[in-house]
Amino acid sequence: MKITFDDKNYFADMVGSTDGLSRKEFDSGSKAAAQALKGFHKLSDDGVYGFAHLPFNQDLAGIQSLVASLKGSFDSVCLVGIGGSALGPWAVDCALRGPHPVQAKHDASNPRLVILDNVDPMFLEAALASMNPKKTIVLVVTKSGSTAETTSAFLLVYDWLKQGIGAKKAPSRVIAVTTEGKGDLDGLAKREGFATFYIPQNVGGRFSVLTPVGLVPAALTGVDIGKLLKGAAAVNHLAWNGDLSVNLPLRSALIHWLLWTKKGKTIQVAFPYSNRLWGMAFWFRQLWAESLGKAKDRKGNVVHVGQTPVAALGATDQHSQVQLYIEGPNDKLFSIYRVNKFDTVGKIPPEKLGFESFDYLAGQNFAKLIDAECRATAAALTENQRPNGTYTVDKVDAEHVGALFQMLEFETAFAGELLDVDAFDQEGVELGKKFTYGLMGRKGFKEYKTRMEQYEAKRKSL
């Protein structure tokens, strides 16, 4: 497993002192980085936050046994979930089985993953119409066990399954992933007899991709989940190292924190130059936004801190976003994800057509072209004083994908320590959930219905 981090273009040597870090500024942050490492290491060792331990304590045998018992009986895995319960599984599937919708034809030996992560009625109807209930495994995932979008969509899918294969057989085709003893999904799973896997209490949803949240759908679709965890485990040896030249997630967190707080880079663009890492950029967007966007620090001071994450795809978004990035407000830093070795180079046919814009490319290959696009974008950003760094993943396989997940999770945790915020809560998400519960008539949320009525009445009066 090999992932490298080239940070040269984050520094003043390349982008100027107004927008880049001086070596002195970086060195002055080393003490804060050491404190961040110490602080998070203690929280992890004390069991407060558990994602760092996931590569070593997952029930691989249990997951693999269930998958083996179902093998050949399905051609679709219908995952019902939202947020981390959907973005993590999608990122794994996109990276290791190909971006949707251009994967190989699905069948019982190559099942597809269908993710229901929204309650748009037309989307749900089309998704169900695309699957055969007799050849579908349903996977319902919610850490709280009560997420409205997930529970409502599952009511629809479970009814569809019962209508298609019968009420007696339907429970045997459902797998639940939730928190043990918490929320109604666990109770329903026990009553109905669903196969069930649990998310550790101390692992938040956006950090849960290496729990059954991500491992079960990956195993059902043929991914080697042992290698995912092996890659993640390798990162732990880096992430607990106090040497900033070795500890890539801590070094990256420190650089991003300094650029954010000292140079005003309030936006981070996650910019993979690979369609297979496109899902990873969306997964990271949630990880960074929910973890670091906070109203208060740990002392209770109102800080309203947060760096806005944006997902862009190279080379596609060179033709939609880079104009803004090069000439617009210089308030961004860029995290480029580059692949060193593609599974195929994609040869460009050698025939020359007699037109310069075609003929110079004839006989070359697409791996060389997308790498040239990646390097050219980094150079163009740098020439315009836009700080950028490049993570190079040697290849997109299970070990490297697992490692990249773990690296970005550690980076986020360290950034939270540097900011002195709790990177593992999400109070800002909860209020919207409570208003939704009130509007939909859930017991115990009448206060939020009243507040919604007051809000809407005020709007009407204007």
Buried (B, 14 or more C-beta within 10 A) or exposed (E): BEBEBBBBBBBBEBBEEEBBBBEEBBEEBBEBBBEBBEBBBEBBEEEEBBBBBBBEEBBEEEBBEBBEEBEEBBBBBBBBBBBBBBBBBBBBBBBBBEBBEEBEEBEEEEBBBBBBBEBEEEEBEEBBEEBEBEBBBBBBBBBBBBBBBBBBBBEBBBEBBBEBBEEEEBBBBBBBBBBEEBBEBBEBBEEEEBBBBBBBEBBBBBBBBBBBBBBBBBBBBEBBBBBBBBBBBBBBEBBBBEEBEEBBBBBBBBBBBBBBBEBBBBBBBBBBBBBBBBBBBBBBBBBBBBBBBBEBBEEEEEBEBBBBBBBBBBBEBBEEBBEEBBEEEBEBBBBBBBBBEBEEEEEBEEEEEEEEEEEEBEEBBBBBBBBEBBBEBBEBBBEEBBBBBBBBBBBBBBBBBBBBBBBBBBBBBBBBBBBBBBBBEBEEEEEEBBBBBBBEEBEEBEEBBEBBEEEEEEEEEE
